[in-house]
Amino acid sequence: MNAATRRMAIWHTLCCRRHIKMRELAEMYGVTTRTIRLDVEHLSLTYPIETVRGRYDAVSYTHLRAHET
């Protein structure tokens, strides 16, 4: 799976689950957590994604309403 395909798959996963640990994403896509972190960073330039650093390193999809943008 190339980076673009994986990123779209990560985006789809976030749309469905809204919150997931980076470690879980890494296991799902067979890559390292560093790769997931870079993919999420790339996606966050376009999509409303929030990362939570700390013990569990998670990522969330934050849906913004039109009046909040």
SULPEPE-V343925 format. One record per pair of residues at least 24 apart in sequence whose C-alpha atoms are under 10 Angstrom apart, sorted by the first residue. I is the first residue (numbers start at 1). GAP is how many residues later the second one is. Records with the same first field share a line. If there is no record, write none. Layout:
# SULPEPE-V343925
I = GAP  GAP
This chain:
# SULPEPE-V343925
1 = 28  29
3 = 32  33  36
4 = 35  39
6 = 25  30  33
7 = 29  31  32  33  35  36
8 = 31  35
10 = 26  29  30  33
11 = 28  29  32  33  36  38  50
13 = 48
14 = 35  45  46  47  48
15 = 45  46  47  48
16 = 45
17 = 43  44
18 = 31  41  42  43  44  45
19 = 30  31  32  39  40  41  42  43
20 = 31  36  37  38  39  40  41
21 = 30  31  35  36  37  38  39
22 = 29  30  31  34  35  36  37  38
23 = 33  34  35
24 = 34
25 = 33  34
33 = 24
